[in-house]
Amino acid sequence: MVQMLCYLLECLLAEENTPPDCPKELYELYFVFAAVWAFGGSMFRDQLVDYRVEFSKWWVAEFKTIKFPSQGTVFDFYIDPETKKFEPWSKLIPQFEFDPEMPLQACLVPTTETVRVRYFMDRLLERRRPVVLVGNAGTGKSVLVGDKLCSLDTDAYVVKKVPFNYYTTSAMLQGMLEKPLEKKAGRNYGPPGTKKLVYFIDDLNMPEVDAYGTVQPHTLIRQHLDYGHWYDRTKLSLKEITNVQYVSCVNPTAGSFTINPRLQVKPCTTAG
């Protein structure tokens, strides 16, 4: 959660939001917004308790320097970049236009929730931070990510979809990850030209769990996120992999119910 807070501050405390001559109260405003989402963003409503509402009540009672609007919860507002005041997310919902040529399951109807998730995904991807969306089947995780990745500039980005299933091994994963890469100078590998490569990993928690609780594909991703490399399996030489980033989706009600904590520390977890 602290790492997520740092990631969000990195995104929000940009010069366009907090210019050098801005009052210090503005930093506190963005800090409060980032802290609310870092610590409370992954909360949800179960059959008995709405944890977001409980968190909101606690936050409003404890942190009184920055005032949220009285109606709704602390999760219902974003900071307007022009006025530097809290505004409802509903203001950002674009007009929906139905395309009869598009399959119905691929249509994304913007709602307050999709706007919120897209807001954070946009900023984290721009800063090349890994993102994982967590939510049950049918909540639109894959459609949301797909919509975002389709909107990326094709001159600057390459997208590679990497679907996971129960039988996915680290060797299979490495083969899929290396397919769009090309050799650069020395032991460096990366996407063609100066482009950035985004790996979209769907169903991150589907692969088989080993007898000792490890998951091979997760270990490979974690190694790359930590050290920026993996090894050639034939020559046993180091391969530095640059200019790539990860986006993934997790359905917590299917597949394995645990993801290596060392991998979880890396991505941002947002309730989908």
N, C-alpha and C positions, 0 to 999 in steps of 0.2 A: 504493500500500500504506500509506503514511503517512497519507493522507487517510482511508482505511478504518479505520486505527487510531484516528484522532480521532473518527470517526463512532461506533465501538463504545464508546469511552470516554465519549462524550456520552450514550450509551444506558445504560451500566452504572454510571457514577458518579452515579446518582440518589440522592436523599436516603434512600429506603427501603433501598438497598444500603449506602450509606456515610453514616450519620448524622453530624452535626457532632462528636460526642464519640467517634467510633470510632478505634481505633488506626491508625497510619499503615501498618502491615503490610497492612491490608485494602485500601488503595489499590493496593499493590504486587500483591496477589493478583489484583485485577480487571485491572490493567495487563498482567500476564502472560497471563491468559486472552484479553484483547483482542489482544495482540501475536501470540499463537499463531495466532489465526484470521485476523488481518489479513494476516500474512505467509505463512501456510501453508494457509489455508482453500481457496485455489483450486488447490492441488496435487492430483494424481490418480495413479492407477496405470496405467502402460502395460504393454506385453507383457514388458518386461525388468525395470523398476524400479518399486517402489512409493515414490513420492517423499514421501508422507506419513510412511511409516515412517522413511525416511532423515532427514527434517526432525525427526521426533520424537527420534531418537537424538542428533542434533546438539544439539537444544534441551536435553535432559536433561543432556548432558555439559557444556554451556556455562553454563546458567543454573541455579545450584544453590540459590539463596535460597528459592525457592518449590518445594516438592517435589510432584510428581505421584505418584499411586499407581503402584506398580511394574508391575502387569499392564496390557497394552494400550499404546496410544500416547497422546500428549498431546491428541489429538483425540477421545478416547473419554469425556471428562469435562466436566461443567459445574459451576458453583459453586452449591451449594444455598443459596437465599436465607435459609433459617432457620439452618442450622448453619455457613454460610460455609466449607464444606469441599467438596472435589471429590467428585462422585458420578457414576456412570455414566449416560450419556444414556438407557440402557434403563429407568431408573426413571421416566422421563417418558412412556413409551409408553402411550397410553390403550387401553382394551379396545375391540376392533373388533367392531362389530355389523353384520352384512350386511343391507342393505335390498333385498328382492327386487324392489321397484318401480324401483330405480335401474339404469340400463344398466351393464354390467360395466366398460366402459372408463372410466366416470366414478367408479368406486369407488376410494377411497384407503385402502389398508391401511397403518396406521402402522408404520414401522420406525425403527431408530435414526437412519438418514440423514434420513428425512422430519421426524423430531422436531427434529434439529439445524437443518435448513434453516428450519423453521417458527419456531424459537426466535429466530433472527436476523432473519427477515422481520418477525415481530411487533414487535420492538423498533425496527427501522429505519423501518418504516411509521409507527409511533407518533410517531417524531421527524420524520416527513415527509422522510425521506431516500430518494433513488431507489435501486431495487434491480434487479439483473439476474441471473437464474439461467442458468448456462451448463451444458449437458450434451447428450449425444447424443440422437437420436430414441428415444423409448420409456423415458426415465428418469423421466418423470412431472413434468416442469417445469410444463407448462400446468395439469395436474390439481392440483398443489400450490398454484400461485398462485390458481387458480379456487376451491379449497377455502378458502383464506385470505380471498379477497375476498367469498365468499358468507357468511362468518361476521361480516363487518363490520356494525355497527349501521346499518340503513337510514335511521334518523333523522339520523345524523351524516355518512353517506358516500353518494356516488353513484359507481358504477363504469361506465366506458365502455371496452369492448373495441375495440382498434384493430389489426386484423390487417394485416400487411405482406405484400406479394408483390413479384415482380420489377418490376412496372410502377408501383408506388407512387411518386408524385412528391411534392414538398413542397407543391404546391397542393392535391393530393388529401388529404394528411395534414392540412393546415391546416383544410380543410373539415370533416374528421371530428373534429378536436380542438375546433372552434368550435361544433359542433352542440349539445352539452349546456350551453353557456355562456349567460349572460344579461348584458345591459349593466347595470353599476352606475353610480356617480357618475362624471361626466367621461369619461375614456378607460379606466376600469377595467372589466374583465370577470371573471366568476367563475361558479361553480355556483349554482343557485337557493338563496335564503335564506342561512343560515349553514353550509350543508353543505360538506364537503370532497369534491373530485372526484379519483378515482384512475383514471389512464389505464393500461390493461393492454395493452402492445404485445407481440404475439406475433410470433416470427421477426424480431427486430430487424435481422438481417443479410441479409434477403432482397432489398431493393431494388437496382436496377441501379447499378453503379459508373460514374461519368462518366469521360470520357477522361483527366481530370487527377487521378483518384483520389478525388474527393469523392463523397459520397452525399447527394442533396438532402434527404431526410427527416431524416437524421442532423444535418445542419447546422441545420435548423429547431429540432429538439429541443435541440441544444447551445446555440443562441442563447437559447432560452427559459430553460434551466437557468442560463445565465450571467447573463442580464440581466433575466429576468422579463417579457419582452415579445416580441411579433412585430408585423408591420405589416399594416394593412388593404391588400389587394392592389388595391382599386379607388381608394380615396381617398388611399392612401399615407400614412395617418396612423398614429400609434403606438397599440398596444393593450396595456395592462398586464394580464397574466393572473395572477390570484391564486387562492389556496386550491386549487391542483391539485398533484398529484405523479405520478410515473411508476413503474410496475413493468413489467419486460420479461423475455423469454426469448430465448436465443440457442442455436441448434444449430451448433456450430463445424464440423460436417462437411457443411453444406449452405449454399447462398447464397454471398455474398462472404465471404472469409476474414479480412477486416480491418474493424475498426470504427474510425472516426476517433478517434485518441488523445485529442483534446480532449473528446470525448464520454465516452470510457472513464474519464477522471479523475473524472467526476461520480458514476456509480453504484458501488454495492458489488457486487463480483463474487463469487459463491458457487458452488462446484462443485455441480452438481445431480445 
